[in-house]
Amino acid sequence: MEIWINPQCSKCRAATKLLDEAGVEYTVRRYLEEPPTAEELAEVLDRLGLEPWDIARLKEPVAAELGLAGWPRDTAARERWIKTLTEHPILIQRPIITADDGRAVVGRSEESVRSVLPE
């Protein structure tokens, strides 16, 4: 299991606390320091069943600078979104948890984190 976090984020700290309490082994990826590649992000999006605009943090200043809220949200624009998220990882919603069994979630709630715990 891997979790992409920003240590400054309260949702990330809550998610890692839940993982610790559950006793699961996981790897922490500080995605601002080690941004995902376009391929990694595309794979995680596929596992999440989401599109890049679904995990974009549109309230970040860089999102406003780029005019992200007005970008098209269609198949033709998908690569542009992915490229931008990898170039500006602060725009990626967090935490993202990928389980060894293929499941993945944006772990912003206790329920979503628990949904990927091993049974």
C-alpha positions in Angstrom: 0.0 0.0 0.0 1.2 3.5 -0.8 -0.1 6.9 0.3 0.7 10.1 -1.4 0.8 12.9 1.2 1.6 16.4 2.0 2.8 16.4 5.6 1.2 19.8 6.2 -2.2 18.5 5.3 -4.6 17.5 8.2 -6.4 15.0 6.0 -3.1 13.3 5.2 -2.2 13.1 8.8 -5.6 11.7 9.7 -5.3 9.1 7.0 -1.8 7.9 8.1 -3.1 7.8 11.7 -5.9 5.5 10.6 -3.5 3.3 8.6 -1.2 3.1 11.7 -4.1 2.2 14.0 -5.1 -0.5 11.5 -1.6 -2.0 11.7 -1.1 -2.0 7.9 2.2 -1.6 6.2 2.5 1.2 3.8 4.9 3.4 2.0 4.7 7.2 2.2 5.3 9.2 -0.9 5.6 13.0 -0.3 4.3 13.8 -3.8 5.3 17.4 -3.6 8.9 16.4 -3.3 8.6 13.3 -5.5 5.9 14.2 -8.1 4.3 11.3 -10.0 5.2 10.9 -13.6 2.5 11.3 -16.2 2.4 7.5 -16.5 2.1 7.0 -12.8 -0.7 9.6 -12.5 -2.6 8.1 -15.4 -2.4 4.6 -13.8 -3.6 6.0 -10.4 -6.5 7.8 -12.2 -7.5 4.5 -13.9 -7.4 2.7 -10.5 -9.4 5.5 -8.9 -11.9 5.5 -11.8 -11.5 9.3 -12.1 -10.3 11.9 -14.5 -7.5 14.4 -13.8 -10.0 17.2 -13.4 -11.7 15.2 -10.7 -8.6 15.3 -8.5 -7.5 18.8 -9.3 -7.3 21.4 -6.4 -8.9 24.3 -8.2 -8.6 26.7 -5.2 -4.8 26.7 -5.3 -3.2 30.0 -6.5 -1.5 28.2 -9.4 -4.8 26.9 -10.6 -6.1 30.4 -10.8 -3.0 31.5 -12.6 -3.4 28.8 -15.2 -7.2 29.4 -15.5 -7.7 25.7 -14.7 -11.4 26.0 -13.8 -12.1 27.0 -17.4 -10.2 24.2 -19.1 -12.2 21.7 -21.1 -13.0 18.4 -19.3 -13.0 15.9 -22.1 -10.9 13.1 -23.6 -9.0 15.5 -25.8 -7.9 17.6 -22.8 -7.0 14.7 -20.6 -3.2 14.6 -21.4 -3.0 18.4 -20.9 -4.5 18.0 -17.4 -2.2 15.1 -16.5 0.9 17.0 -17.7 -0.2 20.1 -15.7 -0.8 18.1 -12.5 2.6 16.4 -12.8 4.3 19.8 -13.4 2.4 21.4 -10.4 1.8 18.5 -8.0 0.3 21.0 -5.4 -2.8 20.7 -7.7 -3.3 17.0 -6.9 -5.9 16.2 -4.3 -4.6 14.4 -1.3 -4.1 11.9 0.2 -4.3 9.3 -2.5 -4.0 5.7 -1.3 -3.2 2.8 -3.6 -3.7 -0.7 -2.1 -1.8 -3.7 -3.2 -4.9 -5.4 -4.4 -5.6 -2.7 -7.1 -8.0 -0.6 -5.1 -7.4 3.2 -4.8 -9.1 6.1 -3.1 -8.7 9.8 -2.4 -8.6 9.3 1.4 -10.2 12.5 2.5 -12.7 10.8 4.8 -12.3 8.0 7.4 -14.7 5.9 5.3 -12.6 6.2 2.2 -9.4 5.2 4.0 -11.1 2.3 5.7 -12.5 1.1 2.3 -8.9 0.1 1.2 -7.8 -1.6 4.4 -7.1 -5.3 4.0 -10.0 -7.5 5.3 
